[in-house]
Amino acid sequence: MTEEMILALEEEKQLQFKKFNAEKALQIGQKIANYAIEKDLQICVEIVANGKMLFHFSADKCIPDNDHWLKRKINTVMYFHHSSKFIHFKLNGDSTLIHSKYGLKTEDYAVIHGGFPIYVENAGFIGAIAVSGLQPNEDHDLVTQTIQEFLD
């Protein structure tokens, strides 16, 4: 396992919620959406948990491609239960391995930063938060920094 993978896993362990519900999803989503509006950014954000979409926002400047990448990042996290950053490092950034190694459609999964798992202490994996529209590492950082602000 590479150092990048170890660091990504450690980040997932550190950023776990004590509880997570629709209200928390709304607060996190609104924080990211307000940031996008204030900075006039071309980003979109989505939060899914327990089989439901709890939040979705696409800034005015977003294009359909941003939403497509967003969905792909969510799919990656939901399938692997890890950040799309971790999967990026695990597959050495090679998106073709999504198909050849796992039998998944490359057009439905993203091997790029920006999707992050929602873990709840004593419950485990329940969902994902993703941002798309900035540079991939910036998408990831926006998600993780916002999560940090809302940890119990």
LINFEN-V291856 format. One record per pair of residues at least 12 apart in sequence whose C-alpha atoms are under 10 Angstrom apart, sorted by the first residue. I is the first residue (numbers start at 1). J is the second residue. Records with the same first field share a line. If there is no record, write none. Layout:
I: J, J
This chain:
1: 89, 90
2: 89, 90
3: 89
4: 85, 86, 88, 89, 90
5: 85, 86, 87, 88, 89, 90
6: 86, 89
7: 86
8: 82, 83, 84, 85, 86, 87, 89
9: 82, 83, 85, 86
11: 83, 86, 116, 144
12: 81, 82, 83, 86, 116, 117, 118, 119, 144
13: 119, 120, 121
14: 119, 148, 151
15: 116, 117, 118, 119, 120, 121, 144, 145, 147, 148, 150, 151
16: 117, 118, 119, 120, 121, 122, 124, 125, 147, 148, 151, 152
17: 118, 119, 120, 121, 122, 123, 124, 147, 148, 150, 151, 152
18: 119, 120, 121, 122, 123, 151, 152
19: 119, 120, 121, 122, 123, 151, 152
20: 49, 118, 119, 120, 121, 126, 127, 150, 151, 152
21: 49, 50, 54
22: 47, 48, 49, 50, 52, 53, 54, 55
23: 54, 55
24: 54, 147, 150, 151
25: 46, 47, 48, 49, 53, 54, 55, 56, 129, 147, 150
26: 47, 54, 55, 56
27: 55, 146, 150
28: 45, 47, 55, 129, 143, 146, 147, 149, 150
29: 44, 45, 46, 47, 54, 55, 56, 57, 129, 130, 131, 143, 146, 147
30: 45, 55, 56, 57
31: 146, 147, 149
32: 44, 45, 46, 57, 131, 142, 143, 146
33: 45, 56, 57, 58, 59, 131
34: 59
35: 142
36: 57, 58, 59, 60, 61, 133
37: 59, 60, 61
40: 59, 60, 61
41: 58, 59, 60, 61, 62, 133, 134
42: 58, 59, 60, 61, 62, 63, 66, 132, 133, 134
43: 57, 58, 59, 60, 61, 62, 63, 66, 67, 70, 131, 132, 133, 134, 139
44: 56, 57, 58, 59, 60, 61, 62, 63, 66, 67, 69, 70, 130, 131, 132, 133, 134, 139
45: 57, 58, 59, 66, 67, 70, 71, 74, 114, 115, 129, 130, 131, 132, 133, 139, 143
46: 58, 67, 70, 71, 73, 74, 115, 128, 129, 130, 131, 132
47: 74, 115, 116, 117, 118, 127, 128, 129, 130, 131
48: 74, 78, 117, 118, 126, 127, 128, 129, 130
49: 78, 117, 118, 119, 125, 126, 127, 128, 129
50: 125, 126, 127, 128
51: 78, 126, 127
52: 127
53: 127, 128
54: 129
55: 129
56: 129, 130, 131
57: 131
58: 131, 132, 133
59: 133
61: 133
62: 132, 133
63: 133
65: 132, 133
66: 131, 132, 133, 134
67: 131, 132, 133
68: 107, 108, 109, 110, 132
69: 107, 108, 109, 110, 112, 114, 115, 130, 131, 132, 133
70: 109, 110, 114, 115, 129, 130, 131, 132, 133
71: 108, 109, 110, 115, 130, 131, 132
72: 84, 106, 107, 108, 109, 110, 111, 112, 115, 130, 132
73: 85, 108, 109, 110, 111, 112, 113, 114, 115, 116, 128, 129, 130, 131, 132
74: 108, 109, 110, 114, 115, 116, 117, 127, 128, 129, 130, 131
75: 108, 109, 110, 115, 128, 130
76: 98, 104, 108, 109, 110, 111, 112, 115, 116, 117, 128
77: 109, 110, 111, 114, 115, 116, 117, 118, 125, 127, 128, 129, 130
78: 115, 116, 117, 118, 125, 126, 127, 128, 129
79: 104, 109, 127
80: 117
81: 116, 117, 118, 119, 124, 125, 126, 127, 128
82: 115, 116, 117, 118, 119, 125, 128
83: 111, 112, 113, 114, 115, 116, 117, 118, 128, 129, 130, 140
84: 109, 110, 111, 112, 113, 114, 115, 116, 117, 130, 136, 140
85: 110, 111, 112, 113, 114, 115, 116, 136, 137, 140
86: 111, 112, 113, 115, 116
87: 110, 111, 112, 113, 115
88: 110, 111, 112, 113
89: 111, 112, 113
90: 111
91: 111
92: 111
93: 110, 111, 112, 113
94: 110, 111, 112
95: 107, 109, 110, 111, 112
96: 111
97: 111
98: 110, 111
112: 135, 136, 137, 139, 140
113: 130, 131, 132, 135, 136, 137, 138, 139, 140, 141
114: 129, 130, 131, 132, 133, 134, 135, 136, 137, 138, 139, 140, 141, 142, 143, 144
115: 128, 129, 130, 131, 132, 136, 139, 140, 143, 144
116: 128, 129, 130, 131, 139, 140, 141, 143, 144, 147
117: 129, 130, 144
118: 147
129: 143, 144, 147
130: 142, 143, 144
131: 143
